[in-house]
């Protein structure tokens, strides 16, 4: 017999767990039966999330480190980023997973189920897994529509990276300052840079990151990471105590179009990831809050979750980066040199008005933006 629930969350990643946690905190949902279904038990550290916010936040007890200062470095600029009143916060996925599981373990109305959902039969309100069948009145589905890879009307850039968590013998890092982007070691004709999160003066997560229409081999990441550590940091002796890899789609593809009256796509599958940056953690928190409010006021859960104007800006930027990937360093240098961190964060958080957005757009001006505007328009 199928198991019956009010809500089923498919996927226990960032979006699924933030949604389940939000349900658990709100008395409105305390008598509803909720399942979180995922083939993985999420017991390893598979990624690192970073985000910015003002003051205290609901995840502060599990963040690894935070910074009030950052830096942006290109071949033409070295910009110090004074972030106040914002802080840039780092959170390891395993700490997030453990926090959510601990918070939900005594919730008798919320179940974790290890299974892989293969299909949702919406007309029957049933999800078919490899191990069982599950009935619900509504499904929140984080599975990504792979059709985006062959869609001809959307732009596909991949944020792909490898990180070394290293420990050095000498004091190397300024633990008070993280590096947002350092373009001094760059893969030819590409938008590629080094990103550094210092944990203390001899330990850091160093990632070599690409924003490109192509992926690359493992050896390329290793080569550029080792080159950066040796030639820029001037470090010859260090221990790699951990690694992480990732691929994040940066795209204007309408993932959310797969939502329906009984299935709400969430996370990347709901177009919740910021297309022009790949940032997702804080965007997810906001989307979840809006989704919860929608349910409580009798609206469609996906109502008003997306900012179409911001998606349009992202689409134009991604088109430029797709056609002229070598322009990335120049564009990001303009972005950080002509706008304050506070203006940048407000813009990326989609909290700006039209006047503020036009200021950002003009600061990035390049003839290719005009071409991309018309390409996306028509």
N, C-alpha and C positions, 0 to 999 in steps of 0.2 A: 504493500500500500504506500502511496506517496505521502511524504511528510507535509504537513500543512503549516503555513506561516501567514502573517499579515504582509510583511515585507521580506524580500530576499535581496541581499547585497551580493552581487557576483564579483569576487575579487577582494582580497584583503591586503591591498596595497595602500598607498597614501589616501586616495579618495574614499575607498571602501571603509577603511578604519576611521578616518575622520568623520565620515557620515555615521557610522555605528556609534562612535563616541558621542556625537551630538545628540543622537536619539536617546542615548543612555542618560544624558544630563537633563533632558526636558521631561517634566512630569506628564506632558501631553501624550507621550508614547509609552508610558510605563506599563500599560496593560496590553500592548501590542506584542505579538510574537514575531521575532526578527531572527533571520539566519544570515550568517556570513559564510559564503561557500568559496573555497579556494583549494587548488590542488597542493599548495605549499603551506607548511606550518609556520613559515616566516621566522626561523630561529637562527638566521645568520645575518651578518651586516652586509647587505648587498648594495648599498648606496649611501651617499651623503647628501642631505638637503641643506640648502642655505636660503635665507630670506632676510628681509629687513623689516623692522617695525619700530614704532615709537614706544618707549617705555617698557613696562612689563607686559608679558604675553602669557597665554595659557600653557605654553610648552617650556617655560623657562626652567622648570625643575629638571628637565632632561636634555637641555641643550649642552653641547660639548664645550663650546666657547663662543664668545661674542666680541665684537670690535666696534669702536667708535671712530676709528680712522682706517682709511684704505689708501690705495694708490693705483694710478693708471699709468702705464709706461708704454710709449711707442718709440719709433726711431726719431720722432720729431718733438716729443713732449714727455715730461715727467710731472704728473699732476697729483698733488696731495688732496685727498678727499676727506674733508671734515664732515662727518655724518650727522652730528647732533642736530635735532633731537632723536634721530634714528640710531639704531644699532644693527649691525650685520651679524646674524646668528647662524651658527652651524649645529646641525643635528644629525647624528648617526642613525641610520634606519633601524638598527637593532634596538637602540634605546627607545625609539618611537614605538616599535612593535611591542616591546616588553611593557611599556607604559600603558598602552591601550589594552593589552590582554589583562594586565593587573587590574585596571579600572573596570573591566567588564566581567571578570571571573565570577563575581557574586550576583550578577544580573540574571535572574532566573528566566527572564523573557528573551534573552539573547543567546543564541547557540552558534558555535564555530563548527563547521562541517568540512572535512577534508574530502573534496571531490572536484572533478573537472566538469563544468557545465558545457555541454556540446551544442545544445539547441534550446530555444524558448518557443514553445507552442502558445502563442499569445491568445489564440481563440479559446484554448482550454485552460489558460492561466497556469501552465505547468512548465517547469524547467527540467530538461532531461540531462542527467549527469552520467558519467561512466559507472557510478556505483548505485545511483538511486534516482528517484523522481521527487520533485518538490513543487508544491502548489503554493501560490501567493496571490494576493490582490494587486500587488505592484512589484516590479523588479527594477533594481538599480544596478546597471550593467557596466562594468569597466573594461570589458573585452573590446579590443581595437578592431575596427573594420580595416582589413588589410587591403581593400580595394583602393585606398588612397595612394598606394605605390604606383598604380597604373592609371590613375585619373589624370587626364590631359588638361583639365581646367584649373588645376591647383599647382602651387609651387612647393617643391620639396627640398628643404635644406635639412641636413642632419647635424645635430650637435653630438659629436662623438669624441670620446676622450679615454685616456688611461691615467690613473693617478698612482703615484708612489707615496706611501706613508713612510717617511724616512726619519732616521735618528742619526745625528752627527756627533762626532767626538768633541768638536769645538762648538762654541756659541756662534751661531750663524744668523739666526732670525731675529727680527724685531717683533716680539710677540704682541705688541700693541697695534700692529698694522697688517692688514691682509692685502694681497695684491689681486685686484679685480681682473686686470688684463696686462700682460707684458708681451709685447710684440717683437722683442729684440731677437728672439730665435724663431724663425718663421719658415714653414714649409713653402716652397716656391709657388707664387701666383695663387695664394689662397688666404682665406681668413683663418688664421691659426695663431694660438697664443698660449702662454703659460699662466696658470691660476694658482695662487699660493694661500693656504690657510695655515698660519703658524700656531702651533699649540703651546709651545714654549720656545726658549731661545735655541734649543737643539733638536726640535722635532716639528715636523710640518707635513701636511698633505699637499703634494705638488702634482698638479694635473696638467697634462698637455692636451689642449682642446682644439677641435676643428669646428667651424661653422661652414660646411661645404656641401655641394650637391653629391659628393662621392664619399665612400667609406675607404678605409685604408687597412694595411696589414699591421699586425701586432708589433712587428719589428720597427715600424716607423715611429710609433709612440715611444718605444724604449729608446730609440736613437735620439730623439729630440729631448726626452726627459734627461737622459744621461748627459747630453751636450749642455743643456741648461744648467744642471747641477755643477758640472765641471767648469764651464766657461763663464757663466754669469755669477753663480754663487761662489765660485772658486773653492769648491769642496771636492776633495779627492777620496776621503774616507767617510763612508756612511753605510748604514744598515737599512735595508728595505724591510720594514716590519709588517707591511700589508700593502695590498694593491686593490684597485677597483677599476672597473671598466663600465662604460655606459654608452647608449645611443638614444638620443631624445629627438623625436620628430619636431622640426620647426617648420610649420606649414600653415597655409590658409585653407586647407581642406576642411570641409564642413562635416567633421566626424558626427556632430550632434544630429545630423539629418536622419540618422538611424534610430533616433528616439521615436516613440509612438505613445498612444494613450496609456498603455500599461507597462511600458519599458522606458525608463529614463537612463540615457547614457551618462556616465560620470567620469571624471578624471580626463585623461587624454582622449578617451572615447567620447567624451561630451564636449570636446573643444575647450577644455578648461586650462590647458597649458598655454602660457603666453607665447604666441607664435614667433615673435621676433627675438626672444631671449631664451626660451625653454624653461623659465622659472615657473614653478607649479605650486609650491608649498602654501604660500600665503593666498594665492588665487583660489586654491582649493578650500581653504578655511572660509573665505568670503562666499564662494559658491554654495558651500554646505549651509551656511547661515541663511542665505536667500532661499535655498531649497526647503529648508525646515519651515521658514516663514510662509512659503507658498502653500505647503501642505496644511498648516494650521489655519490658513485663511481660505481654504477650499479652492485654491488655484492649482493649475497644472504644475507639477513639481519643477519643470524646466522653465517656467515663466520668468522672463527678465534675467536669465542667468548670463547672457552674453552681451557685450558692448560692441555693437556693430561698427561704430565709428573707429574704435580702437582696432578692431579686426581689419578694417580697411587700411589703416596706417601700416599695420603689420604686413599685410599682403603686398603693399607697394615696396616696403623695405626688403622683404624676402625676394621679390622679383629682381630688384637691383642686385642683391647678393648672389642670386642664382645666375644671372647673366654676366656679372662682372665680380666674381668672387675676390679678385685681387684688390678691390676697393675697400674691403672691410676695415683694414687698419686706418685708412684715411677717414672713413665715416665715423668710426668709434672715437678717433682722436677729436674730431669736431664735436661729437656728442658730449664728451667729458670736458673739453676745454671751453665750450661756449655755454654750458649749463651747469648749475650747481647740483651737487648730489641730491639736495632736497627736491629740486625741480625734476630731476631724472627719476627719483623714486616715485614721486606723485604721478608722473607720466606713465611709468611702467605699471603702477598700481591702478591705472585707469581712473584716476581721481581728479584729473585736470579738466578745465573748461576749454572751449574752442580757441579762445585767445592764447591761452598757455600752450595749447597743442600746436598752433601755428608758429609760435616762437621756436618750439623744438624743431618743427619741420624746416623752417628757414635756416636754422643753425646747421642743418645737415645738407644744405642745398648742393646738388650736383645735377647736371643736365640729365643724367640717367634716371633721376626720380621723375622727371617730366615724362620721359618715355615709358617708364613703368606705370605711371598714373593712367596714361591712355591705353596701355596694354591691358591693365586690369579693368578699366572702364568698359572696353569693348571686347 
